[in-house]
Amino acid sequence: RFYFDEDAMDKVLVRALRARAVDVETAHDVGMIGREDCEQLAYATSQGRVVYSFNMGHFCALHADFLAHGKKHSGIVVSRQQTYSIGEQMRRLLKLIAGRTAEQMHNRLEFLSDWA
């Protein structure tokens, strides 16, 4: 189960993943456009969803802050914007889904670049 923040919610990617039975919710779907990254992570966590974002700096810092303060999140996947095509993002996300369970993603930060 994924939650794409507004930076990562490309319609083509979302449709392609949904066509492959991946549960994807976007910031647009739930009215979270314009919200702070900490709110995005809190929302995704409340829904048991892994955040996918291009905002690497903020989400890496949030991950570290959560761990330092004993807070839990459902997982974070980050990538550099405009690094991968839609197809490559999809392939890498599908590999990650096949390689990690939802439980294994808890409090975990993954880099899309590691899933070639």
Disulfide bonds with the S-S distance in Angstrom:
none
